[in-house]
């Protein structure tokens, strides 16, 4: 996203029509796991905060939604994440079939890592 935005609402509003509802669903999925999560823009990306610190960044790209960074994972979660891994710390969710349940599991693992 080339232009700077001040809020996640502005970020989502600037997305193409086909991507906007997917990003809203990503937002709802993250909030389903952490209803009290904060929202901001950091590194020009929607960033969800926990206890005032960044927990997860998301960004819409041409063919996927990126989720950064990835948490430590148990074997089952690591196996399920593997087909969507972009780099060691990046989850790439394809726009044509976003696995929202997997996203929720990843966010839950992030929270568990932060709040043992």
C-alpha positions as MATLAB code, in Angstrom:
seq = 'XXXXXXXXXXXXXXXXXXXXXXXXXXXXXXXXXXXXXXXXXXXXXXXXXXXXXXXXXXXXXXXXXXXXXXXXXXXXXXXXXXXXXXXXXXXXXXXXXXXXXXXXXXXXXXXXXXXX';
ca = [
       0.000    0.000    0.000;
       1.796    3.080   -1.274;
       0.014    5.827    0.669;
       0.223    6.304    4.407;
      -2.912    5.604    6.400;
      -3.743    6.543    9.967;
      -6.030    3.656   10.930;
      -6.965    0.123   10.026;
     -10.307    1.449    8.803;
      -8.480    3.702    6.320;
      -6.211    0.825    5.269;
      -9.182   -1.446    4.582;
     -11.113    1.303    2.777;
      -8.182    1.782    0.380;
      -8.102   -1.908   -0.625;
      -9.629   -3.221   -3.849;
     -13.303   -4.206   -3.551;
     -12.536   -7.936   -3.743;
      -9.954   -7.791   -0.928;
     -11.773   -5.502    1.487;
     -14.165   -8.172    2.887;
     -11.280  -10.627    3.305;
      -9.310   -8.147    5.365;
     -12.381   -7.399    7.472;
     -12.768  -11.146    8.050;
      -9.089  -11.314    9.079;
      -9.792   -8.532   11.556;
     -12.851  -10.358   12.935;
     -10.875  -13.603   13.215;
      -8.144  -11.917   15.234;
     -10.759  -10.269   17.471;
     -12.545  -13.624   17.920;
      -9.402  -14.920   19.618;
      -8.545  -11.669   21.430;
     -11.598   -9.423   21.845;
      -9.604   -6.854   23.845;
      -6.806   -6.530   21.274;
      -5.733   -3.026   20.284;
      -5.384   -1.738   16.741;
      -2.881    0.637   15.163;
      -0.845    1.148   12.020;
       2.832    0.244   12.223;
       5.240   -0.126    9.298;
       2.285    1.056    7.141;
       0.398   -2.144    8.053;
      -2.546   -2.986   10.285;
      -1.026   -3.998   13.582;
      -2.861   -5.651   16.435;
      -1.486   -4.975   19.896;
      -1.686   -6.872   23.148;
      -0.876   -5.198   26.449;
       0.272   -2.134   24.488;
       2.856   -4.076   22.444;
       2.571   -5.247   18.826;
       1.362   -8.832   18.571;
       0.725   -9.352   14.867;
       0.985   -7.328   11.661;
      -1.130   -8.083    8.585;
      -0.865   -6.742    5.045;
      -2.850   -7.245    1.867;
      -0.776   -8.086   -1.190;
      -1.725   -8.845   -4.776;
      -2.263  -12.583   -4.226;
      -2.183  -13.093   -0.470;
      -2.564  -11.610    2.988;
       0.683  -11.615    4.908;
       0.766  -12.252    8.654;
       3.921  -11.347   10.577;
       5.629  -12.748   12.659;
       4.876  -16.368   13.404;
       4.952  -17.697   16.976;
       6.676  -20.757   18.327;
       4.416  -23.642   17.286;
       3.694  -27.157   18.410;
       4.131  -29.912   15.812;
       0.473  -29.935   14.741;
       0.290  -26.187   14.156;
       3.696  -26.119   12.425;
       2.528  -28.881   10.059;
      -0.682  -26.999    9.233;
       1.158  -23.689    8.732;
       3.865  -25.153    6.485;
       1.920  -24.926    3.165;
       1.279  -21.224    3.872;
       4.745  -20.281    5.082;
       6.364  -17.534    3.023;
       9.561  -17.163    5.058;
      10.426  -18.592    8.456;
       8.415  -15.797   10.133;
       5.705  -15.135    7.544;
       2.307  -16.655    6.920;
       0.941  -16.127    3.375;
      -2.823  -16.620    3.199;
      -4.016  -16.902   -0.424;
      -6.753  -14.445   -1.344;
      -8.728  -17.137   -3.142;
      -8.986  -19.378   -0.049;
      -8.045  -17.733    3.251;
      -7.825  -20.352    6.040;
      -9.375  -18.213    8.781;
      -9.424  -21.067   11.308;
      -5.662  -21.492   10.852;
      -5.173  -17.746   11.348;
      -7.113  -17.970   14.619;
      -4.927  -20.860   15.802;
      -1.773  -18.894   14.966;
      -3.024  -15.813   16.836;
      -3.984  -17.989   19.821;
      -0.427  -19.387   19.850;
       0.947  -15.831   19.759;
      -1.170  -14.886   22.748;
      -0.162  -18.024   24.644;
       3.484  -17.175   23.950;
       2.972  -13.641   25.252;
       0.822  -14.646   28.241;
       2.063  -18.070   29.381;
];
